[in-house]
Amino acid sequence: MPGFNAQQLAYGVRNGNMVTVMLGDLEVGFAQTSSASNAWGTESLYGIGSEKPQEIQQLKISPTVSVDSFSLTEKGLTYLGYPSSMLEVLSNNAFDFHLMNEEGLPILTYVGCVAENFNLNIPANQPITQAVSFQALDILNALGVSILGANQAIQTVEQAALIGTALNTAGL
């Protein structure tokens, strides 16, 4: 009977540094401290005469991302016409959020994010803070491939094949 092989694991801590906020191809802002969640809309499906589920399906994927300290860059202020409040910025705009690591590379990208909730905290004798939650249309991994609704391994192989074909066509 095989036993447990106790050995030191090579742990690596992943740091999140900042969130880059984009409107289309333009970097309009940044944020600190983000949290993300995905609701999969999991439903148990039952057969006639059985109290146990016969199948479990993920019927509705609802990715959300929340950010604290959402601020606009100078380019963002100019592009959005120097809005008077953050509520103007959040109203009827869809953003892309790039969650960056300590090296400035994206960990995940939340695409087509529309504001869901805005929370402004005004405590006595302390800094005013804000938190905004968004619903997203899609989530992309560091390679720019969607991680929702498809087999990740197959997508990665297909993307590698496309890159190989493009390199062969270019004669590289």
Secondary structure as GFF3:
##gff-version 3
##sequence-region A 1 172
A	DSSP	beta_strand	16	23	.	.	.	ID=ss1
A	DSSP	beta_strand	26	39	.	.	.	ID=ss2
A	DSSP	beta_strand	42	46	.	.	.	ID=ss3
A	DSSP	beta_strand	53	58	.	.	.	ID=ss4
A	DSSP	beta_strand	62	72	.	.	.	ID=ss5
A	DSSP	alpha_helix	74	79	.	.	.	ID=ss6
A	DSSP	alpha_helix	86	90	.	.	.	ID=ss7
A	DSSP	beta_strand	94	101	.	.	.	ID=ss8
A	DSSP	beta_strand	106	121	.	.	.	ID=ss9
A	DSSP	beta_strand	129	135	.	.	.	ID=ss10
A	DSSP	beta_strand	138	140	.	.	.	ID=ss11
A	DSSP	alpha_helix	152	169	.	.	.	ID=ss12
###
